[in-house]
Amino acid sequence: MSPETEPDLIQAEATNGRVGYVRKAELDEANGSTAAESFTSPEDVLRWQETEGAEDRWVNVYSSVTRSAVIGAFLIAGAHS
């Protein structure tokens, strides 16, 4: 599956064990996919990895019943972990 064909909601398990959905846009922001669109050199990638990519990031996990209700968080571990 390519990034262009990924659904807007992706099933995920929160750190508390509850299963719901993360929003693709929020996941892309947290994992660097959105930032990568502006990279023009390998140095840009390294700079991002050393700053934003070094820290843990959390993405809300939403209920499959009430898609606006946050039921937990999905961890994207930073490079320091």
C-alpha positions, 0 to 999 in steps of 0.5 A: 500500500502506498501512502497515497492509498492509505485510509484516513483512519488506521487501526492501532492499539494504544499503549493502554491496550485499547484498540481504536483508530489513529488519523493518518494525518496525525500519524504522518506528522508524528512519524516525519512523513509530512516533514519529509515532503520538504526535504531536499537533501540527506542533510535535511533528513539527518537534521530532522532525525537529530531534532524532532526524530530524537524524541518520543511522539504520541498520537491520539487513538480514537474510539471506533464507536465515537470517532472523536473520543480519545481512548488512548495514545499510540507511541512512536518511539524517538531515536533516543529510545 
